[in-house]
Amino acid sequence: MHPIQLETVAIAATLFTRLAIPFLWPSVKTYLEDETVLFSTLITSHKSLEEGIFFYLNNFNIYDGGVVHTPPLLIYVIAEFFKDLQWLLWPLIDAIICYNIMSICKKFSRNTLQPWVIGLVYALNPIGVMENISKSWLAFHSLFVVLTFNSSLKQDWIATGLTLSLASYLNLQSIFLLIPLTKVSTLLNFTKIFLTFIMSSTALYFISYNIANKSNLFIYSTYIINLSFTKIAPNLGLWWYFFTEMFEFFIPFYNKVFLIYQVIFIIPTTLRLPYEFAFIVSVGLLKFGNSYAELSDLVLLSSLILTQSFIFPYLRIPFISILMLLMAIILAPIFYSLWINLGSGNSNFFYAITIVYNLGLANLITDFTWAVLEWEFKLDEKNKDVKKVGHF
């Protein structure tokens, strides 16, 4: 088959898997939307989104009561255009991500895997399928991060600034992806990205302000609560257990420490690595320090790493990272159920396995970074040998 036909098959497989499973097994859809801690959080859950849609359609203040944490524009778009088509919207998002992942792969001729192979891996990734069925609205954030990366590689600076502003609108920490974008091209091109980002973000604020009944309450409910972690709830991240056990007096200080730790490594990463690698590692660092973590973080990071398949031979401990992540993904729902549903376990069991998950994520990021450095070193050595042969 022609590569374009195979890429079409990958996109079709993405749609089919996301549409068929909820249709054939409705109980799976119900469980993933309502009961699991792995695929959504109290901030990004479909329940919270539905609550916001209900408030909006009944002319209530969306953020009264403090149960809705979805950005106003997302609530407006889904309520007005996709209220009865949500079963199709999320699979379409994944199909667009799959297409863009394959498009990114084509930008790197040195890749050892064909784009359609990467697309098919994304389509058939069971974690990605379950994440999509759970209808966490963080899927929209993943979409705009991938679009930002693809647009920057195409040197479409206006689209890069626009998509990054949308990604930052949904998850404020994404604003730090401006740092690796400083390496993408000349100062003039980055200025275009930055100005587009500022203008788009300003427009998004005023649109949200009007949707939220001319109130700034949405800023606290969607952004400040994410940064301050005032709603402590179990998730795959490292924050919740620390802040549950900590004396209230120390919380403001350690909250700032955790936030700084989340972004402090992005600058040296950007200074040392080429743009495409700096962007991917920066996404990983932001996801690793996420206060309300879920498995969509892993799906996004692994998808971006797959676009650099020529790096795979240089990975040192890929199997250790994969095994740690698989063990955590399998045991986390079991330990959570033992703690919350059966009462025969406690929070220590669940937190221990989330530490394993985050260690696996950290291993994946550091192993990828080391592989990039080793690839650069061997490429430099090869170029030196070529120059020596040419000289003599």
N, C-alpha and C positions, 0 to 999 in steps of 0.2 A: 504493500500500500504506500501511497505517496505520503510524505511527512505531514502535509496539511490535512490529509484525511485522518491520519492518526491523531493529530492534535484535536480535530473535531470529535473523534471518538472519546478522547480524554475529557473534553468539556461535556459531552453527552453523558459519560459515566458519572461525572460530578452531579449533574442534574438528576440522573436516574436514582443513584444511591440515596440522595437527600429526599427525594419524593416518594420512593417506593417503600422504604422502611416504615415511616409513619403511617402510610396507607395500609400496609400489610400487618403491622403490629402497633395498633394505637396505644397500647399500654406502655410501650417503650417511650413514645412521645410524651405521654403524661408523666412518667417517672422522671425523664430527663428535664422536663420543664419545671417540675414542682419539687422534687425530692432530693436531688443530688447536690452535693457541695462542690463537686469537681468542675462542673461545666458552667456555673454562673455563681454570682454572689448577690447579696442583698442590694448592691448598687446596680448591677447589670442584669438582674433576672428579668425574665419575661413577665412575671407577676407584677413587678414594679412598673414595667412599661405599660401593661394593661391598665393598671391603676391610674397612671398618668393620662392615658387615652380616655378613660371613663370621666375623669375630672374635666378634661378639656371639652369633651362633647357635651357635658352637662353644665358648662359655663361656671365651674368652680375654679378657685385659684389652685393651679396644679400642685403647688408645693405646700399647701396647707396640710398640717398633720405630720409632715416629715417622713412620709413613706415613699415618695417618688424622688428618684435621683437621676432620672434620664434628662438629657438636655432638651429644652423646649422645642427646638426646630425639628428634632427627630420625632418627638411626639406628634407635632403638627403634620409632618409629611406622612407618617403612617396612618394617623387618624383620618386625614383628608383623602388620601389616595390609595392606601393599601390595607385598610382595616379588614376587609374580607379576603384579601389576597396575601396574607402573611404566610400562608402555607407555601406560596410560590416565591415570595420576596427573598427569604433567607437562602434557598437553593440558588437563586439567580446571583446573589452576592458571591457565593462560593464559586459559581461558574465564571464570574468576572475575575475573581482572584486567580483561578486556575489559568485563564487566558493570559493574564498579565504575568504570572509566574513563568509561563512558557515564553512569553515575549521577552522577559528579562534574560532568560537562558540564551536566547538568540544573540544577545549583545556580546557574548563571550565565546569567541570561536575556539578557545582552548579547552572548552568543556568536553569531558569524556562521555557524558550521557546526552542523548538526544532530548530536545525539549519535550517531545511527546511522552517520553518515559517519566520525566519529572512531573508532567501534568497528570499522568496516570497514577503515579504514587500519591499525589495530592488528592486525586479523586477517590482513591480506594483506602485512604488512611482512616482506619476505624475511629480514631480519636477525633479527627476532623469531622467525620460524619456525625458522631454523637454530639459534638459541640454545636454543629449546625442545627440539629434537631432540637436542641435545648432552647434555641432562639434567644441566646444571650445577645444583647444589642452591641456588645463589644466586637461582634463580627463586622459592623460598619467601620469601626476604628481600624481593624486589620485591613479592610479593603482600602482605606485611604492611605495607610502606610505603604502598602504595596504599590498603589498608584503613584505616590510620591517618588518612590524609588525608581519605578519604570519611567516616569516623566523626566526625572533628572538625567537618566541614562540616554534618553532621547533628546536631551538638551532643550526641552520645552520648559523654559523657565517660568512662564506665567502659570502653566498647569501645575508645576512643582509647588509654587507658592500657594496656589489655591487649595490643592489637595492636602498640603501640610497644615494649612489653617483649619481645614475640616477635621483632620486627624487630631489636632490640638484642641479643637472645640469639643470633641468627644472624650478626649483624655488629655488633660492639661500638660502632663509630663512630656508629651510628644513635641512640645515647643523646643526641647533640647536637641531635637534632630536637626535644628538649624546649624548646630556646631559642625557636624560632619559635612553638611552642605556647603560650608565655606571652602571646601577643597574641590568642589565639583568643577569649577572653571574659574574664569577671571573675576576680578572685583566687580566689574560692570554687570556680569551675569548674576552674581550673588545679590547685587543691589536690586535687580529686577525681582528675584525670588523674595527678598526681604520686604520690598515695597508692596508686592502682591499679597504677601502674607499679612502685613499690617492692615492693608485696606480690606481684605477679605475678613479678617478677624473683627475689625470694627463693624463691618456690615452685619456679621453674624451676631454680634452683641446687640445691636439695635433691633434686629429682627426678633431675637430671643426676648428682649425687653418688652416688645409689643405683644408677643404671644403669651408671655407670663403676666398679662394684665398690667403692663407698665410697672412692674415690680422687679427689684433686684434680688428677690429672695432666691431665685434660681441659681445665683452665683454661690450662695452658701450650700444649697442642697446638692449641686452637681460638682462643684470644684473644691470648696473649702472643706467639706466633709471628707472628701477623698484625701486631701493633704493632711488634715488634722487627725484623721482616723478616730473621730468621735463616736462612730458606731462600731463598736468592737464585736466582731462575729467571726466564727471559725471559717477559714478558707485555706487555700494551698500556700499562702504567703507566710512570711516569718514574723509579721508584726503582731498578730492578734494575741498570741500567748504571752509575749513580753509585756504588752500593755494591760493584759488581764492581771498578771501577777505583780505589776509595778505599783509602788505607792504613787498616789495622784500628784504629789508634789514634784516628782521627777518626770512626769509625762511630757510637759512642754519641751524640756531640754532634749530628751531622747527622741521625741518626734522630729525635731530639727536635725539631729544626728542621722537618723534613718533617711530623711529626705536628702541630706547632703551626700550621704554614702551612695544613694541611688544614681547620682549624676556626676560625682567627682571624677570618675574614671573616663568619662566621655572625652574630655579635653586631651589627655595624653594619648588616648586611643586614636583620636583624630590626627594628632601631630605625627604619630608613628606610622599608621597604616594608610595605604591607598584608599581612595574615596569609597569604592564599593564595599570593601571589607570594613572600613570604619563605620559605615552606615549600618551594616548588619550587626556588628558587635555592639554598637550603641543601642540598637533596638533590643538586643539581648540583655544589656545592662539595665535598661529601663524596665524590662519585664521581670528581671530577677529581683528588683527592689520594689515591685508593685505591692501596695498595701492590701489591695483586694485582688489576689491572684486567682486565676483559673486556667484551665487547660488550653484555652484559645491562645494564651501567651506562648506555650510550647509549640502549638500548631503554626503560628506565625513565624517564630524564630526558625524552626526546622525547615519550613518552606523556603525562607530566604537563604538558608545555608545550602539547600539543595540546588540553588541556582549557580553555585560555585563548585560543581562536581569535580573539577580538575584538582581541587584541594584535597579530596578524600584520601589519596594515597599517602598524604603527609600527616594524617590524623594518628595520634599515638594510642589513645585509649577510647576509641568509639564504642567498643562493646561494653566496657565498664559503664560509660554514660548511659547507653541504651538499657542495659540491665537494671541500673539504679532507677531510671525513670519508669520502666515497665513494672518493677516491683512496687514502686510507690503508687502508680496508677491502679494496680490491682488491689493492693492492701488498704489504700486510703478509704475507699467507700466501706470496706469491711470494718475497719477500726472506728469510723464515724458512726456506723450503724450500731456497733457494740456500745458506744458511748451514749448516743442520743436516743436511739430507739429501744434497745434492750436493757440499758443501764448496767451491763455487766463489765463495762470497761470505763475508762476515764479519759480526760483530755490529753493526758500524757501519751497514750497510745497513738492518738491521731496526730499530735504535734510531732512525735518522733518520726512518723512516716512522712510528714510534710518537710522535715529537715532532710530526709533522704531524697525527696523530690527536688528540693532546692540545691542540694549538693550535686545531683545529676545535671541540673540545669547549669550550675556553675562550671562543672566539668566540661559540658558541651561548649560553653562560651570560651573557656580558657584553652581547651584542646583545639578549637577552630582558630583561635588567635595564634597559638603556637604553630599550627600547620601553615598559616599564612606567612609567618616569619621564616619558617624553614623553606617554604617555596621561594620566597624572595631571595634568601641566601643562596640556594642552589641555582636560581636563575642568574644571579650576579656572577657566581663562579663559572657558569657556562659561558656567559658573555665575555668574561676575562680570558677564558681558554680560546674562544673564537678570535679575539683581538690578538692574542699571542701568535696563533697560527697565521693570521693575516699579516702580522708584522714581519715574521721570519720567512 
